[in-house]
Amino acid sequence: MIRHERIEDYLNRLASGEPTPGGGATGALMAAQGAGLVAMAARFSEREELATRCEKIAATALGLSDADESGFASVTEAFAMPKDTDAQRAERSQQIQEAVRRAAEPPGAIVKVAADVVDVAAELLQDCNENVLSDVGAALGAERGALMAAVVTLETNLSPLKDPDVERLLRRDIDGAARLIEDVDAQVTRVRRMIQGG
């Protein structure tokens, strides 16, 4: 499991020729790191309740990194199924649809996790210790990266889908992430102005 790996071991696996872990798992880890940074900044700002919230969010994000790796592995296995006969092709197609549907769940959840971190960061910025403003800014940058990873992963999942209901859900998550990225950019601009004394 990713959550129990040494950082160096994870990076070596990430750089290998294997299909997993990939962008979705990496996005989940970025979300977890952002949550950790906001938790630290909250403690320096004497906002323990916000720190506790972020610790729970980080734990959820770590779980999503493992779920994403597992989900994508299932998609890879489904695409590798035999397709020599009509029956095999039908079974393969059904398995691909099911695997893609399951694989889309973690990146969709990453959008929700990132949104939670961004909400906590916004609340923290109302009364934040100025010495940790850069950490909040870095956390927001991590959440932006997580959101971009979720978007491109969800868009990749769209192409083989044939279920319009699942497609609608994915597009909802993609649109939500795009709006949230705009919010993150505005918050980063705010943090930079605060650092500069503006």
Protein Blocks (a to p, Z undefined) as FASTA:
>chain_A
ZZlpcfklmmmmmmmmbfbdcfklmmmmmmmmmmmmmmmmmmmnopaklmmmmmmmmmmm
mmmmmmmmmmmmmmmmmmmpcckbmklmmmmmmmmmmmmmmmmmmmmmmmmmmmmmmmmm
mmmmmoccfklmmmmmmmmmmmmmmmmmmmmmmmmmmmmpcbfklmmmmmmmmmmmmmmm
mmmmmmmmmmmmmmnoZZ
